[in-house]
Amino acid sequence: MCYKILNNLVDLDCSDFFMLANSNRTRGHSCKLFTQQCSVGVRKYCFANRVVEPWNHLSDHIVRASSVSLFRKLIDTVDLSRYCRY
């Protein structure tokens, strides 16, 4: 869903969910996201904040995939288990 929101493939405003890095001096890829500061637990654990860390650790070729199907194929090669909090 993060890929779709950032690439305007769904009818949702990206700025409602994410704060993009406005600098091209980021490590990794140019679509880095910032965690929004919040004091309420509901906002702290919502989708928009939980997805930031795994998204920022993806490589540039995954983030810049040309289609959703390619993105899904590439994301399946990444071990995201360290981000699961059960």
DRENPA-3360 file (N, C-alpha, C; in nm, 2 decimals, always signed):
BEGIN
1 = MCYKILNN = +0.08/-0.12/+0.00/+0.00/+0.00/+0.00/+0.09/+0.13/+0.00 ~ +0.20/+0.12/+0.07/+0.29/+0.24/+0.07/+0.34/+0.27/-0.07 ~ +0.37/+0.17/-0.14/+0.42/+0.19/-0.28/+0.31/+0.25/-0.36 ~ +0.19/+0.21/-0.35/+0.08/+0.26/-0.43/+0.05/+0.41/-0.39 ~ +0.05/+0.44/-0.26/+0.03/+0.57/-0.21/+0.14/+0.67/-0.26 ~ +0.26/+0.63/-0.25/+0.37/+0.72/-0.29/+0.38/+0.73/-0.45 ~ +0.33/+0.64/-0.52/+0.33/+0.65/-0.67/+0.19/+0.69/-0.73 ~ +0.11/+0.75/-0.64/-0.02/+0.80/-0.68/-0.11/+0.70/-0.76;
9 = LVDLDCSD = -0.10/+0.57/-0.72/-0.18/+0.47/-0.78/-0.32/+0.44/-0.71 ~ -0.34/+0.51/-0.60/-0.47/+0.51/-0.53/-0.51/+0.65/-0.50 ~ -0.63/+0.67/-0.48/-0.69/+0.80/-0.46/-0.67/+0.85/-0.32 ~ -0.55/+0.86/-0.27/-0.52/+0.90/-0.14/-0.41/+1.01/-0.15 ~ -0.41/+1.11/-0.06/-0.31/+1.21/-0.06/-0.19/+1.16/+0.02 ~ -0.07/+1.16/-0.04/+0.05/+1.11/+0.02/+0.08/+1.19/+0.15 ~ +0.06/+1.32/+0.15/+0.09/+1.40/+0.26/+0.00/+1.37/+0.38 ~ -0.12/+1.30/+0.36/-0.20/+1.27/+0.47/-0.14/+1.15/+0.55;
17 = FFMLANSN = -0.05/+1.08/+0.49/+0.01/+0.96/+0.55/+0.15/+0.97/+0.59 ~ +0.23/+1.03/+0.50/+0.38/+1.03/+0.51/+0.44/+1.17/+0.50 ~ +0.55/+1.18/+0.56/+0.63/+1.30/+0.55/+0.76/+1.26/+0.47 ~ +0.77/+1.30/+0.35/+0.88/+1.27/+0.26/+1.01/+1.35/+0.30 ~ +1.12/+1.29/+0.28/+1.25/+1.36/+0.30/+1.26/+1.46/+0.18 ~ +1.28/+1.58/+0.21/+1.29/+1.68/+0.10/+1.43/+1.71/+0.06 ~ +1.52/+1.62/+0.09/+1.66/+1.64/+0.05/+1.71/+1.52/-0.04 ~ +1.79/+1.55/-0.13/+1.85/+1.44/-0.21/+1.97/+1.38/-0.15;
25 = RTRGHSCK = +2.00/+1.41/-0.03/+2.12/+1.36/+0.04/+2.09/+1.25/+0.14 ~ +2.01/+1.16/+0.10/+1.97/+1.05/+0.18/+2.05/+0.92/+0.14 ~ +2.07/+0.84/+0.23/+2.14/+0.71/+0.20/+2.03/+0.61/+0.15 ~ +2.07/+0.53/+0.07/+1.98/+0.43/+0.02/+1.90/+0.47/-0.11 ~ +1.78/+0.53/-0.09/+1.70/+0.57/-0.20/+1.65/+0.71/-0.17 ~ +1.59/+0.77/-0.28/+1.55/+0.91/-0.27/+1.40/+0.93/-0.22 ~ +1.34/+0.82/-0.18/+1.20/+0.82/-0.13/+1.19/+0.79/+0.02 ~ +1.29/+0.84/+0.09/+1.29/+0.82/+0.23/+1.17/+0.89/+0.30;
33 = LFTQQCSV = +1.12/+0.83/+0.40/+1.01/+0.88/+0.48/+1.05/+0.91/+0.62 ~ +0.99/+1.01/+0.68/+1.02/+1.05/+0.82/+0.91/+1.00/+0.91 ~ +0.94/+0.95/+1.03/+0.84/+0.92/+1.12/+0.78/+1.04/+1.18 ~ +0.65/+1.05/+1.18/+0.59/+1.17/+1.24/+0.58/+1.16/+1.39 ~ +0.61/+1.26/+1.46/+0.61/+1.26/+1.61/+0.47/+1.26/+1.65 ~ +0.44/+1.18/+1.75/+0.31/+1.17/+1.81/+0.31/+1.13/+1.95 ~ +0.21/+1.18/+2.03/+0.21/+1.15/+2.17/+0.10/+1.05/+2.21 ~ +0.01/+1.02/+2.11/-0.10/+0.93/+2.13/-0.06/+0.79/+2.07;
41 = GVRKYCFA = -0.08/+0.68/+2.15/-0.05/+0.55/+2.10/-0.12/+0.51/+1.98 ~ -0.24/+0.56/+1.96/-0.32/+0.52/+1.84/-0.24/+0.56/+1.71 ~ -0.19/+0.68/+1.71/-0.12/+0.74/+1.60/+0.02/+0.67/+1.59 ~ +0.08/+0.64/+1.70/+0.22/+0.59/+1.70/+0.22/+0.45/+1.64 ~ +0.12/+0.37/+1.65/+0.12/+0.24/+1.60/+0.03/+0.22/+1.47 ~ -0.01/+0.33/+1.41/-0.09/+0.32/+1.29/+0.00/+0.28/+1.17 ~ -0.06/+0.25/+1.06/+0.01/+0.20/+0.94/+0.12/+0.30/+0.89 ~ +0.08/+0.43/+0.89/+0.18/+0.53/+0.84/+0.31/+0.54/+0.92;
49 = NRVVEPWN = +0.31/+0.51/+1.04/+0.43/+0.51/+1.12/+0.50/+0.37/+1.13 ~ +0.42/+0.27/+1.12/+0.48/+0.13/+1.13/+0.56/+0.10/+1.00 ~ +0.52/+0.15/+0.89/+0.58/+0.12/+0.76/+0.71/+0.20/+0.73 ~ +0.74/+0.30/+0.80/+0.85/+0.39/+0.77/+0.98/+0.32/+0.78 ~ +1.01/+0.25/+0.89/+1.14/+0.19/+0.90/+1.17/+0.08/+0.80 ~ +1.07/-0.01/+0.78/+1.10/-0.11/+0.67/+1.11/-0.05/+0.53 ~ +1.03/+0.05/+0.50/+1.04/+0.12/+0.37/+1.17/+0.18/+0.35 ~ +1.22/+0.25/+0.45/+1.35/+0.32/+0.44/+1.47/+0.23/+0.42;
57 = HLSDHIVR = +1.46/+0.10/+0.46/+1.56/+0.01/+0.45/+1.56/-0.07/+0.32 ~ +1.46/-0.05/+0.24/+1.46/-0.11/+0.11/+1.56/-0.05/+0.01 ~ +1.60/-0.13/-0.08/+1.70/-0.07/-0.18/+1.63/+0.01/-0.29 ~ +1.71/+0.09/-0.35/+1.65/+0.18/-0.45/+1.58/+0.11/-0.57 ~ +1.64/+0.00/-0.61/+1.57/-0.07/-0.73/+1.44/-0.13/-0.69 ~ +1.42/-0.16/-0.56/+1.28/-0.21/-0.52/+1.19/-0.09/-0.51 ~ +1.23/+0.02/-0.45/+1.14/+0.13/-0.43/+1.10/+0.19/-0.57 ~ +1.19/+0.19/-0.66/+1.17/+0.25/-0.79/+1.12/+0.15/-0.89;
65 = ASSVSLFR = +1.06/+0.04/-0.85/+1.00/-0.06/-0.94/+0.90/+0.01/-1.03 ~ +0.90/-0.04/-1.16/+0.81/+0.03/-1.26/+0.67/-0.01/-1.25 ~ +0.63/-0.12/-1.17/+0.49/-0.16/-1.16/+0.47/-0.22/-1.03 ~ +0.34/-0.24/-0.99/+0.31/-0.30/-0.86/+0.35/-0.45/-0.86 ~ +0.33/-0.52/-0.98/+0.37/-0.66/-0.98/+0.52/-0.68/-0.97 ~ +0.60/-0.59/-1.03/+0.74/-0.60/-1.01/+0.78/-0.57/-0.87 ~ +0.72/-0.47/-0.81/+0.74/-0.44/-0.67/+0.71/-0.56/-0.58 ~ +0.60/-0.62/-0.60/+0.57/-0.74/-0.52/+0.67/-0.85/-0.54;
73 = KLIDTVDL = +0.71/-0.87/-0.66/+0.81/-0.98/-0.68/+0.94/-0.94/-0.61 ~ +0.99/-0.82/-0.62/+1.11/-0.78/-0.55/+1.10/-0.78/-0.40 ~ +0.99/-0.74/-0.35/+0.97/-0.73/-0.20/+0.97/-0.87/-0.14 ~ +0.93/-0.97/-0.22/+0.93/-1.11/-0.17/+1.08/-1.16/-0.15 ~ +1.18/-1.09/-0.20/+1.32/-1.14/-0.18/+1.38/-1.07/-0.06 ~ +1.31/-0.98/+0.01/+1.36/-0.91/+0.12/+1.31/-0.98/+0.25 ~ +1.40/-1.00/+0.35/+1.36/-1.05/+0.48/+1.31/-0.94/+0.57 ~ +1.18/-0.93/+0.59/+1.12/-0.83/+0.67/+1.09/-0.88/+0.81;
81 = SRYCRY = +1.13/-0.99/+0.84/+1.10/-1.05/+0.97/+1.14/-0.97/+1.09 ~ +1.25/-0.89/+1.08/+1.29/-0.81/+1.19/+1.20/-0.70/+1.23 ~ +1.11/-0.67/+1.14/+1.01/-0.56/+1.16/+0.88/-0.61/+1.21 ~ +0.86/-0.74/+1.22/+0.74/-0.80/+1.28/+0.74/-0.79/+1.43 ~ +0.64/-0.74/+1.49/+0.63/-0.73/+1.63/+0.50/-0.80/+1.68 ~ +0.52/-0.93/+1.71/+0.41/-1.01/+1.75/+0.41/-1.02/+1.90;
% end
